[in-house]
């Protein structure tokens, strides 16, 4: 009797958790396609009472979302690409380099993870101002071209790389770059993909820093642009909900496509 009761309790718990997570998403989805008079701001909005695309049209008319989505795409490509390159090279140097104390080098990187981003906002903001990059796309991604978390994750995976393959590649005459791109990265693809996906999702969802270093609507990212819809459209709440749906689609696609890499890549180097 204990086993069925445990299963029922577990199922009930998971169902409640799933409901708590799904309800806000369903509310945003239904609210974005309901006529404005039908949006009450209550749970009754979960009931279908009409259908309209006007909120999506209004969202794109009130804010330059197309331009801001393009800005976000540029930030994602630049920030993710640079972060993956710097993380791969740093992790490779820590594991296969000739440091006397590679653990100390890694510790220096890990210390940066203990400092909250809010503590460095002012210093980074003043640096961006002094470089003349304020209100540009470059200012949005330049402080994030390196990530201690990505370096740590790749380092853990590189440590579990078979020494036999490394020795065979060296005997075969493979230099550092050939070993890196011909052997190491292909065989640690799940972790590299995980680092790429995590970086891309973080770049797309960034809000505080893009809000601080950009001023004009055409230079801002889409997350900041959507917030402006709620500030300006007090009587058109549906436009803000429609904007949330639009900016959530890329993140949902990334998670669905990269789900297997996220699950495998986050655990691949856990035993070292």
C-alpha positions, 0 to 999 in steps of 0.5 A, a space after each residue: 500500500 505504501 508504494 501506490 500512496 507514494 506514487 499518488 503523492 508524487 504525481 499530485 506534487 508534480 501536477 501542482 508544480 506544473 500547474 503553478 509554472 504553466 498558469 502564468 504562461 497560459 495567462 500571457 498567451 490567452 491575454 495576448 489574443 483576447 479582445 481588450 474589453 475581455 482582459 480583466 487582470 484576473 483568472 477569468 482571463 484563462 477562459 476563451 472569450 474571443 480572438 484577435 491579432 490586434 494586440 500584436 499589431 499594436 505592440 509592433 506599432 508602439 515600439 520598434 520591436 523588429 529593430 530591437 529583435 535584430 539588436 538582440 540577435 546581434 548581441 546573442 551572436 557576438 556575446 555567445 561567439 566571443 564567450 565560447 571562444 574565450 572559454 574554450 581557450 582558457 579551459 584548454 590552457 588550464 587543463 593542457 597548458 604548462 601552468 605549475 598551479 592550474 588550480 590557482 589559475 582556475 581559482 582566480 576565475 572562480 572568484 569572479 563568480 562570487 562577486 554579484 553583477 550588481 557590484 560591478 555595474 557602476 565600474 562597468 558603466 563608467 568604463 563604457 562611458 569613458 570609451 565612448 560606447 554608450 548607447 551602442 550595441 557593443 556596450 551591451 555585450 562587451 562586458 560578457 565576452 568571458 564567463 567564469 562559469 563556462 570556463 569551469 564547465 569546460 575545464 571539468 569536461 576537458 579533465 575527463 578527456 581520455 589521456 590515450 587519445 591525447 597521447 595518440 594525437 601527439 604521437 601522430 604529430 598533432 599540434 595544440 590547435 589541431 588537437 583542440 579542433 580535431 579531437 577535443 572539441 568534437 569529442 566534448 560537443 555536448 558540453 560545448 553546446 551546453 555552454 553555447 545555449 546557456 550563453 545565448 539564452 542569457 544574452 537574449 534575456 538580458 535586461 538590467 545592463 542593456 537598460 543602463 547602457 542604451 538610451 534610444 529605442 533603436 539601440 535597445 534590445 527587445 527585452 527593454 523594448 517590451 518593458 516600455 510597452 507596459 509603461 506606455 500602454 496603460 489601456 492596452 495591456 494586451 499589447 504588452 502580453 503580445 510583446 512577451 509572447 514574441 520575445 519568448 519564442 526564441 528562448 523556447 526554441 533554443 531550450 527545445 532544440 538544445 534540451 538533450 545537450 543541456 541535460 548531457 552537457 551539464 553532467 558530463 564532467 561531473 565525476 572529475 
